[in-house]
């Protein structure tokens, strides 16, 4: 029981810390972040974060996201950019998990 509470507390601290870090990075480009689960689901804020971190402008992407496949495409583009352009190996990160607001697997 205590171990589960400690694990939940640790996860909350990690999420809060990462959210604060993302918020600081995106404030540089006037993009607001309040909840990573909902803010990253369309891929637009994730793309902006990748742009800020890399210092590179992102190519074409869906700027007006209406459909699920547009969300998945944006998120996939951001993840592919990290792997191909920035040479960051991503393990167990799936665009559908981010689009579905599943932080446990993303």
N, CA, C and O atoms as CSV, one atom per row, in Angstrom:
chain,resi,resn,atom,element,x,y,z
A,1,UNK,N,N,0.824,-1.191,0.000
A,1,UNK,CA,C,0.000,0.000,0.000
A,1,UNK,C,C,0.871,1.259,0.000
A,1,UNK,O,O,0.639,2.178,-0.786
A,2,UNK,N,N,1.862,1.299,0.873
A,2,UNK,CA,C,2.743,2.463,0.957
A,2,UNK,C,C,3.551,2.599,-0.329
A,2,UNK,O,O,3.779,3.706,-0.818
A,3,UNK,N,N,3.981,1.466,-0.868
A,3,UNK,CA,C,4.757,1.486,-2.114
A,3,UNK,C,C,3.930,2.056,-3.269
A,3,UNK,O,O,4.456,2.803,-4.094
A,4,UNK,N,N,2.649,1.714,-3.335
A,4,UNK,CA,C,1.771,2.255,-4.376
A,4,UNK,C,C,1.596,3.759,-4.216
A,4,UNK,O,O,1.584,4.495,-5.202
A,5,UNK,N,N,1.461,4.211,-2.986
A,5,UNK,CA,C,1.327,5.648,-2.731
A,5,UNK,C,C,2.601,6.384,-3.118
A,5,UNK,O,O,2.546,7.472,-3.692
A,6,UNK,N,N,3.747,5.790,-2.802
A,6,UNK,CA,C,5.022,6.404,-3.170
A,6,UNK,C,C,5.180,6.455,-4.684
A,6,UNK,O,O,5.669,7.444,-5.230
A,7,UNK,N,N,4.765,5.391,-5.358
A,7,UNK,CA,C,4.841,5.341,-6.815
A,7,UNK,C,C,3.936,6.403,-7.440
A,7,UNK,O,O,4.333,7.085,-8.385
A,8,UNK,N,N,2.730,6.539,-6.914
A,8,UNK,CA,C,1.795,7.549,-7.423
A,8,UNK,C,C,2.331,8.956,-7.178
A,8,UNK,O,O,2.211,9.830,-8.036
A,9,UNK,N,N,2.914,9.166,-6.019
A,9,UNK,CA,C,3.502,10.474,-5.704
A,9,UNK,C,C,4.660,10.771,-6.642
A,9,UNK,O,O,4.773,11.887,-7.149
A,10,UNK,N,N,5.522,9.789,-6.880
A,10,UNK,CA,C,6.665,9.957,-7.778
A,10,UNK,C,C,6.193,10.295,-9.192
A,10,UNK,O,O,6.748,11.186,-9.834
A,11,UNK,N,N,5.176,9.589,-9.676
A,11,UNK,CA,C,4.650,9.848,-11.023
A,11,UNK,C,C,4.076,11.257,-11.126
A,11,UNK,O,O,4.281,11.937,-12.132
A,12,UNK,N,N,3.364,11.696,-10.105
A,12,UNK,CA,C,2.795,13.046,-10.101
A,12,UNK,C,C,3.902,14.097,-10.120
A,12,UNK,O,O,3.807,15.092,-10.837
A,13,UNK,N,N,4.944,13.874,-9.335
A,13,UNK,CA,C,6.071,14.810,-9.304
A,13,UNK,C,C,6.750,14.862,-10.669
A,13,UNK,O,O,7.082,15.942,-11.158
A,14,UNK,N,N,6.954,13.708,-11.281
A,14,UNK,CA,C,7.576,13.660,-12.606
A,14,UNK,C,C,6.734,14.396,-13.639
A,14,UNK,O,O,7.265,15.166,-14.440
A,15,UNK,N,N,5.433,14.167,-13.624
A,15,UNK,CA,C,4.539,14.828,-14.574
A,15,UNK,C,C,4.538,16.338,-14.361
A,15,UNK,O,O,4.604,17.102,-15.324
A,16,UNK,N,N,4.463,16.767,-13.114
A,16,UNK,CA,C,4.480,18.203,-12.816
A,16,UNK,C,C,5.793,18.848,-13.239
A,16,UNK,O,O,5.797,19.955,-13.777
A,17,UNK,N,N,6.898,18.166,-13.000
A,17,UNK,CA,C,8.212,18.695,-13.373
A,17,UNK,C,C,8.332,18.806,-14.886
A,17,UNK,O,O,8.780,19.831,-15.399
A,18,UNK,N,N,7.938,17.770,-15.595
A,18,UNK,CA,C,8.024,17.790,-17.055
A,18,UNK,C,C,7.077,18.838,-17.637
A,18,UNK,O,O,7.438,19.537,-18.584
A,19,UNK,N,N,5.885,18.952,-17.088
A,19,UNK,CA,C,4.925,19.960,-17.559
A,19,UNK,C,C,5.492,21.358,-17.374
A,19,UNK,O,O,5.366,22.199,-18.264
A,20,UNK,N,N,6.108,21.616,-16.241
A,20,UNK,CA,C,6.720,22.924,-15.984
A,20,UNK,C,C,7.842,23.210,-16.986
A,20,UNK,O,O,7.955,24.326,-17.493
A,21,UNK,N,N,8.660,22.212,-17.266
A,21,UNK,CA,C,9.761,22.355,-18.224
A,21,UNK,C,C,9.222,22.651,-19.624
A,21,UNK,O,O,9.719,23.550,-20.303
A,22,UNK,N,N,8.210,21.900,-20.056
A,22,UNK,CA,C,7.597,22.128,-21.371
A,22,UNK,C,C,6.988,23.524,-21.424
A,22,UNK,O,O,7.142,24.236,-22.416
A,23,UNK,N,N,6.307,23.907,-20.372
A,23,UNK,CA,C,5.691,25.237,-20.309
A,23,UNK,C,C,6.747,26.328,-20.485
A,23,UNK,O,O,6.531,27.285,-21.229
A,24,UNK,N,N,7.883,26.191,-19.809
A,24,UNK,CA,C,8.963,27.181,-19.932
A,24,UNK,C,C,9.493,27.252,-21.358
A,24,UNK,O,O,9.744,28.341,-21.874
A,25,UNK,N,N,9.663,26.116,-21.986
A,25,UNK,CA,C,10.185,26.087,-23.357
A,25,UNK,C,C,9.198,26.719,-24.329
A,25,UNK,O,O,9.601,27.489,-25.201
A,26,UNK,N,N,7.922,26.409,-24.192
A,26,UNK,CA,C,6.930,26.904,-25.145
A,26,UNK,C,C,6.520,28.347,-24.885
A,26,UNK,O,O,5.976,29.004,-25.772
A,27,UNK,N,N,6.775,28.846,-23.681
A,27,UNK,CA,C,6.518,30.267,-23.415
A,27,UNK,C,C,7.367,31.149,-24.326
A,27,UNK,O,O,6.976,32.274,-24.638
A,28,UNK,N,N,8.522,30.649,-24.754
A,28,UNK,CA,C,9.420,31.393,-25.636
A,28,UNK,C,C,8.761,31.732,-26.970
A,28,UNK,O,O,9.123,32.712,-27.622
A,29,UNK,N,N,7.791,30.911,-27.369
A,29,UNK,CA,C,7.096,31.129,-28.645
A,29,UNK,C,C,5.609,31.401,-28.419
A,29,UNK,O,O,4.784,31.201,-29.310
A,30,UNK,N,N,5.287,31.859,-27.219
A,30,UNK,CA,C,3.913,32.235,-26.859
A,30,UNK,C,C,2.895,31.118,-27.051
A,30,UNK,O,O,1.792,31.348,-27.546
A,31,UNK,N,N,3.273,29.914,-26.658
A,31,UNK,CA,C,2.364,28.769,-26.708
A,31,UNK,C,C,2.109,28.330,-25.273
A,31,UNK,O,O,3.044,28.027,-24.532
A,32,UNK,N,N,0.845,28.297,-24.889
A,32,UNK,CA,C,0.466,27.933,-23.522
A,32,UNK,C,C,0.271,26.424,-23.390
A,32,UNK,O,O,-0.262,25.770,-24.287
A,33,UNK,N,N,0.711,25.891,-22.263
A,33,UNK,CA,C,0.537,24.476,-21.951
A,33,UNK,C,C,0.001,24.378,-20.530
A,33,UNK,O,O,0.535,24.992,-19.606
A,34,UNK,N,N,-1.060,23.598,-20.372
A,34,UNK,CA,C,-1.589,23.391,-19.029
A,34,UNK,C,C,-1.663,21.912,-18.673
A,34,UNK,O,O,-1.445,21.542,-17.520
A,35,UNK,N,N,-1.969,21.066,-19.651
A,35,UNK,CA,C,-2.124,19.631,-19.412
A,35,UNK,C,C,-1.507,18.884,-20.591
A,35,UNK,O,O,-2.016,18.966,-21.709
A,36,UNK,N,N,-0.427,18.166,-20.355
A,36,UNK,CA,C,0.277,17.494,-21.449
A,36,UNK,C,C,-0.590,16.476,-22.175
A,36,UNK,O,O,-0.470,16.310,-23.388
A,37,UNK,N,N,-1.455,15.801,-21.446
A,37,UNK,CA,C,-2.315,14.806,-22.087
A,37,UNK,C,C,-3.168,15.437,-23.174
A,37,UNK,O,O,-3.256,14.908,-24.282
A,38,UNK,N,N,-3.788,16.551,-22.869
A,38,UNK,CA,C,-4.678,17.181,-23.846
A,38,UNK,C,C,-3.932,18.114,-24.786
A,38,UNK,O,O,-4.308,18.244,-25.951
A,39,UNK,N,N,-2.892,18.758,-24.306
A,39,UNK,CA,C,-2.186,19.738,-25.130
A,39,UNK,C,C,-1.370,19.109,-26.256
A,39,UNK,O,O,-1.158,19.749,-27.286
A,40,UNK,N,N,-0.914,17.889,-26.085
A,40,UNK,CA,C,-0.102,17.241,-27.116
A,40,UNK,C,C,-0.914,16.348,-28.051
A,40,UNK,O,O,-0.369,15.843,-29.033
A,41,UNK,N,N,-2.192,16.142,-27.776
A,41,UNK,CA,C,-2.959,15.147,-28.531
A,41,UNK,C,C,-3.117,15.465,-30.014
A,41,UNK,O,O,-3.271,14.545,-30.817
A,42,UNK,N,N,-3.084,16.741,-30.404
A,42,UNK,CA,C,-3.197,17.097,-31.825
A,42,UNK,C,C,-1.836,17.129,-32.507
A,42,UNK,O,O,-1.756,17.156,-33.735
A,43,UNK,N,N,-0.779,17.125,-31.725
A,43,UNK,CA,C,0.566,17.155,-32.273
A,43,UNK,C,C,1.106,18.549,-32.532
A,43,UNK,O,O,2.306,18.705,-32.755
A,44,UNK,N,N,0.256,19.567,-32.509
A,44,UNK,CA,C,0.690,20.928,-32.838
A,44,UNK,C,C,1.664,21.486,-31.800
A,44,UNK,O,O,2.696,22.052,-32.162
A,45,UNK,N,N,1.350,21.332,-30.535
A,45,UNK,CA,C,2.245,21.839,-29.489
A,45,UNK,C,C,3.490,20.966,-29.369
A,45,UNK,O,O,4.556,21.452,-28.991
A,46,UNK,N,N,3.360,19.700,-29.684
A,46,UNK,CA,C,4.526,18.820,-29.713
A,46,UNK,C,C,5.481,19.262,-30.823
A,46,UNK,O,O,6.695,19.294,-30.626
A,47,UNK,N,N,4.933,19.600,-31.978
A,47,UNK,CA,C,5.750,20.101,-33.084
A,47,UNK,C,C,6.451,21.394,-32.680
A,47,UNK,O,O,7.637,21.572,-32.958
A,48,UNK,N,N,5.728,22.288,-32.032
A,48,UNK,CA,C,6.340,23.557,-31.596
A,48,UNK,C,C,7.460,23.297,-30.588
A,48,UNK,O,O,8.497,23.958,-30.631
A,49,UNK,N,N,7.257,22.342,-29.685
A,49,UNK,CA,C,8.295,21.997,-28.715
A,49,UNK,C,C,9.537,21.471,-29.433
A,49,UNK,O,O,10.658,21.855,-29.101
A,50,UNK,N,N,9.339,20.600,-30.408
A,50,UNK,CA,C,10.460,20.063,-31.182
A,50,UNK,C,C,11.195,21.192,-31.902
A,50,UNK,O,O,12.425,21.196,-31.960
A,51,UNK,N,N,10.451,22.141,-32.447
A,51,UNK,CA,C,11.072,23.284,-33.122
A,51,UNK,C,C,11.910,24.112,-32.149
A,51,UNK,O,O,13.036,24.494,-32.466
A,52,UNK,N,N,11.368,24.385,-30.978
A,52,UNK,CA,C,12.090,25.183,-29.981
A,52,UNK,C,C,13.357,24.458,-29.535
A,52,UNK,O,O,14.425,25.065,-29.446
A,53,UNK,N,N,13.239,23.186,-29.261
A,53,UNK,CA,C,14.385,22.425,-28.766
A,53,UNK,C,C,15.466,22.243,-29.821
A,53,UNK,O,O,16.656,22.276,-29.508
A,54,UNK,N,N,15.055,22.051,-31.066
A,54,UNK,CA,C,16.030,21.803,-32.134
A,54,UNK,C,C,16.559,23.088,-32.755
A,54,UNK,O,O,17.643,23.102,-33.338
A,55,UNK,N,N,15.791,24.167,-32.628
A,55,UNK,CA,C,16.169,25.416,-33.286
A,55,UNK,C,C,15.921,25.376,-34.777
A,55,UNK,O,O,16.398,26.236,-35.518
A,56,UNK,N,N,15.174,24.376,-35.218
A,56,UNK,CA,C,14.877,24.205,-36.639
A,56,UNK,C,C,13.385,24.375,-36.880
A,56,UNK,O,O,12.555,24.046,-36.033
A,57,UNK,N,N,13.071,24.896,-38.052
A,57,UNK,CA,C,11.668,25.060,-38.419
A,57,UNK,C,C,11.141,23.748,-38.978
A,57,UNK,O,O,11.789,23.083,-39.786
A,58,UNK,N,N,9.971,23.408,-38.532
A,58,UNK,CA,C,9.349,22.164,-38.979
A,58,UNK,C,C,8.758,22.349,-40.364
A,58,UNK,O,O,8.353,23.454,-40.725
A,59,UNK,N,N,8.707,21.302,-41.125
A,59,UNK,CA,C,8.129,21.361,-42.467
A,59,UNK,C,C,6.615,21.396,-42.437
A,59,UNK,O,O,6.002,21.908,-41.500
A,60,UNK,N,N,6.047,20.858,-43.447
A,60,UNK,CA,C,4.592,20.852,-43.575
A,60,UNK,C,C,3.966,19.925,-42.543
A,60,UNK,O,O,4.471,18.841,-42.247
A,61,UNK,N,N,2.856,20.394,-42.013
A,61,UNK,CA,C,2.061,19.581,-41.096
A,61,UNK,C,C,0.636,20.129,-41.085
A,61,UNK,O,O,0.365,21.200,-41.630
A,62,UNK,N,N,-0.255,19.392,-40.467
A,62,UNK,CA,C,-1.663,19.793,-40.392
A,62,UNK,C,C,-1.826,20.877,-39.340
A,62,UNK,O,O,-1.689,20.615,-38.145
A,63,UNK,N,N,-2.115,22.081,-39.777
A,63,UNK,CA,C,-2.257,23.199,-38.842
A,63,UNK,C,C,-3.671,23.288,-38.263
A,63,UNK,O,O,-3.859,23.788,-37.154
A,64,UNK,N,N,-4.645,22.812,-39.002
A,64,UNK,CA,C,-6.030,22.768,-38.514
A,64,UNK,C,C,-6.420,21.298,-38.404
A,64,UNK,O,O,-6.769,20.648,-39.389
A,65,UNK,N,N,-6.353,20.808,-37.203
A,65,UNK,CA,C,-6.579,19.385,-36.962
A,65,UNK,C,C,-8.037,19.149,-36.609
A,65,UNK,O,O,-8.561,19.699,-35.640
A,66,UNK,N,N,-8.678,18.319,-37.419
A,66,UNK,CA,C,-10.078,17.974,-37.184
A,66,UNK,C,C,-10.226,16.470,-36.945
A,66,UNK,O,O,-10.959,16.037,-36.056
A,67,UNK,N,N,-9.524,15.693,-37.749
A,67,UNK,CA,C,-9.693,14.241,-37.728
A,67,UNK,C,C,-8.532,13.539,-37.023
A,67,UNK,O,O,-7.425,14.068,-36.927
A,68,UNK,N,N,-8.818,12.343,-36.540
A,68,UNK,CA,C,-7.808,11.548,-35.833
A,68,UNK,C,C,-6.574,11.307,-36.691
A,68,UNK,O,O,-5.453,11.391,-36.189
A,69,UNK,N,N,-6.755,11.011,-37.966
A,69,UNK,CA,C,-5.588,10.726,-38.803
A,69,UNK,C,C,-4.672,11.945,-38.929
A,69,UNK,O,O,-3.470,11.791,-39.145
A,70,UNK,N,N,-5.225,13.148,-38.798
A,70,UNK,CA,C,-4.400,14.356,-38.827
A,70,UNK,C,C,-3.578,14.473,-37.539
A,70,UNK,O,O,-2.416,14.879,-37.569
A,71,UNK,N,N,-4.191,14.114,-36.416
A,71,UNK,CA,C,-3.460,14.096,-35.148
A,71,UNK,C,C,-2.288,13.122,-35.231
A,71,UNK,O,O,-1.151,13.455,-34.898
A,72,UNK,N,N,-2.600,11.907,-35.686
A,72,UNK,CA,C,-1.577,10.868,-35.770
A,72,UNK,C,C,-0.450,11.277,-36.709
A,72,UNK,O,O,0.722,11.021,-36.431
A,73,UNK,N,N,-0.804,11.909,-37.815
A,73,UNK,CA,C,0.206,12.347,-38.775
A,73,UNK,C,C,1.121,13.402,-38.154
A,73,UNK,O,O,2.341,13.318,-38.292
A,74,UNK,N,N,0.549,14.386,-37.476
A,74,UNK,CA,C,1.357,15.423,-36.828
A,74,UNK,C,C,2.301,14.828,-35.783
A,74,UNK,O,O,3.489,15.152,-35.751
A,75,UNK,N,N,1.770,13.970,-34.944
A,75,UNK,CA,C,2.587,13.367,-33.892
A,75,UNK,C,C,3.679,12.503,-34.508
A,75,UNK,O,O,4.827,12.544,-34.067
A,76,UNK,N,N,3.330,11.726,-35.520
A,76,UNK,CA,C,4.321,10.889,-36.200
A,76,UNK,C,C,5.414,11.731,-36.838
A,76,UNK,O,O,6.590,11.370,-36.777
A,77,UNK,N,N,5.039,12.849,-37.450
A,77,UNK,CA,C,6.033,13.741,-38.051
A,77,UNK,C,C,7.006,14.266,-37.001
A,77,UNK,O,O,8.212,14.325,-37.242
A,78,UNK,N,N,6.485,14.644,-35.839
A,78,UNK,CA,C,7.343,15.147,-34.760
A,78,UNK,C,C,8.296,14.056,-34.272
A,78,UNK,O,O,9.485,14.306,-34.074
A,79,UNK,N,N,7.775,12.857,-34.080
A,79,UNK,CA,C,8.613,11.757,-33.607
A,79,UNK,C,C,9.655,11.365,-34.649
A,79,UNK,O,O,10.807,11.100,-34.307
A,80,UNK,N,N,9.256,11.326,-35.921
A,80,UNK,CA,C,10.201,11.018,-36.999
A,80,UNK,C,C,11.285,12.085,-37.105
A,80,UNK,O,O,12.449,11.769,-37.348
A,81,UNK,N,N,10.904,13.346,-36.924
A,81,UNK,CA,C,11.870,14.439,-36.950
A,81,UNK,C,C,12.921,14.236,-35.861
A,81,UNK,O,O,14.116,14.402,-36.107
A,82,UNK,N,N,12.479,13.878,-34.666
A,82,UNK,CA,C,13.419,13.639,-33.571
A,82,UNK,C,C,14.382,12.504,-33.901
A,82,UNK,O,O,15.576,12.589,-33.614
A,83,UNK,N,N,13.858,11.447,-34.504
A,83,UNK,CA,C,14.708,10.302,-34.836
A,83,UNK,C,C,15.629,10.590,-36.017
A,83,UNK,O,O,16.828,10.317,-35.949
A,84,UNK,N,N,15.080,11.138,-37.091
A,84,UNK,CA,C,15.842,11.294,-38.329
A,84,UNK,C,C,16.723,12.534,-38.362
A,84,UNK,O,O,17.853,12.473,-38.848
A,85,UNK,N,N,16.231,13.643,-37.860
A,85,UNK,CA,C,16.973,14.902,-37.928
A,85,UNK,C,C,17.844,15.140,-36.695
A,85,UNK,O,O,18.947,15.677,-36.800
A,86,UNK,N,N,17.348,14.741,-35.544
A,86,UNK,CA,C,18.071,14.995,-34.298
A,86,UNK,C,C,18.787,13.748,-33.776
A,86,UNK,O,O,19.524,13.815,-32.792
A,87,UNK,N,N,18.568,12.617,-34.438
A,87,UNK,CA,C,19.235,11.354,-34.100
A,87,UNK,C,C,18.985,10.938,-32.652
A,87,UNK,O,O,19.887,10.493,-31.942
A,88,UNK,N,N,17.735,11.099,-32.245
A,88,UNK,CA,C,17.312,10.680,-30.910
A,88,UNK,C,C,16.540,9.377,-31.059
A,88,UNK,O,O,15.518,9.326,-31.743
A,89,UNK,N,N,17.029,8.335,-30.420
A,89,UNK,CA,C,16.363,7.042,-30.501
A,89,UNK,C,C,15.173,7.031,-29.545
A,89,UNK,O,O,15.327,7.251,-28.343
A,90,UNK,N,N,14.005,6.777,-30.085
A,90,UNK,CA,C,12.783,6.734,-29.287
A,90,UNK,C,C,12.364,5.282,-29.100
A,90,UNK,O,O,12.279,4.523,-30.066
A,91,UNK,N,N,12.107,4.906,-27.875
A,91,UNK,CA,C,11.734,3.530,-27.563
A,91,UNK,C,C,10.362,3.535,-26.902
A,91,UNK,O,O,10.122,4.272,-25.946
A,92,UNK,N,N,9.470,2.708,-27.422
A,92,UNK,CA,C,8.124,2.552,-26.864
A,92,UNK,C,C,7.332,3.851,-26.826
A,92,UNK,O,O,6.546,4.073,-25.904
A,93,UNK,N,N,7.530,4.704,-27.813
A,93,UNK,CA,C,6.730,5.921,-27.933
A,93,UNK,C,C,5.916,5.788,-29.202
A,93,UNK,O,O,6.461,5.630,-30.294
A,94,UNK,N,N,4.623,5.853,-29.047
A,94,UNK,CA,C,3.714,5.589,-30.149
A,94,UNK,C,C,2.806,6.793,-30.364
A,94,UNK,O,O,2.283,7.356,-29.401
A,95,UNK,N,N,2.616,7.187,-31.608
A,95,UNK,CA,C,1.786,8.359,-31.893
A,95,UNK,C,C,0.348,8.164,-31.432
A,95,UNK,O,O,-0.286,9.116,-30.978
A,96,UNK,N,N,-0.174,6.951,-31.540
A,96,UNK,CA,C,-1.557,6.731,-31.116
A,96,UNK,C,C,-1.705,6.866,-29.599
A,96,UNK,O,O,-2.754,7.303,-29.126
A,97,UNK,N,N,-0.688,6.505,-28.836
A,97,UNK,CA,C,-0.754,6.669,-27.379
A,97,UNK,C,C,-0.832,8.145,-27.012
A,97,UNK,O,O,-1.577,8.521,-26.108
A,98,UNK,N,N,-0.071,8.979,-27.704
A,98,UNK,CA,C,-0.106,10.418,-27.436
A,98,UNK,C,C,-1.457,10.987,-27.855
A,98,UNK,O,O,-2.054,11.773,-27.118
A,99,UNK,N,N,-1.942,10.598,-29.028
A,99,UNK,CA,C,-3.238,11.086,-29.515
A,99,UNK,C,C,-4.381,10.638,-28.608
A,99,UNK,O,O,-5.370,11.351,-28.440
A,100,UNK,N,N,-4.235,9.454,-28.031
A,100,UNK,CA,C,-5.271,8.908,-27.148
A,100,UNK,C,C,-5.107,9.350,-25.696
A,100,UNK,O,O,-5.823,8.875,-24.814
A,101,UNK,N,N,-4.173,10.251,-25.450
A,101,UNK,CA,C,-3.930,10.809,-24.111
A,101,UNK,C,C,-3.468,9.760,-23.105
A,101,UNK,O,O,-3.811,9.838,-21.925
A,102,UNK,N,N,-2.710,8.800,-23.556
A,102,UNK,CA,C,-2.227,7.738,-22.684
A,102,UNK,C,C,-0.770,8.017,-22.321
A,102,UNK,O,O,0.138,7.590,-23.035
A,103,UNK,N,N,-0.543,8.719,-21.235
A,103,UNK,CA,C,0.812,9.077,-20.831
A,103,UNK,C,C,1.614,7.891,-20.316
A,103,UNK,O,O,2.843,7.956,-20.275
A,104,UNK,N,N,0.963,6.832,-19.932
A,104,UNK,CA,C,1.680,5.687,-19.377
A,104,UNK,C,C,2.575,5.023,-20.408
A,104,UNK,O,O,3.644,4.521,-20.061
A,105,UNK,N,N,2.158,5.011,-21.675
A,105,UNK,CA,C,2.966,4.359,-22.697
A,105,UNK,C,C,3.745,5.340,-23.543
A,105,UNK,O,O,4.548,4.924,-24.377
A,106,UNK,N,N,3.530,6.640,-23.352
A,106,UNK,CA,C,4.228,7.607,-24.205
A,106,UNK,C,C,5.285,8.372,-23.461
A,106,UNK,O,O,5.957,9.222,-24.044
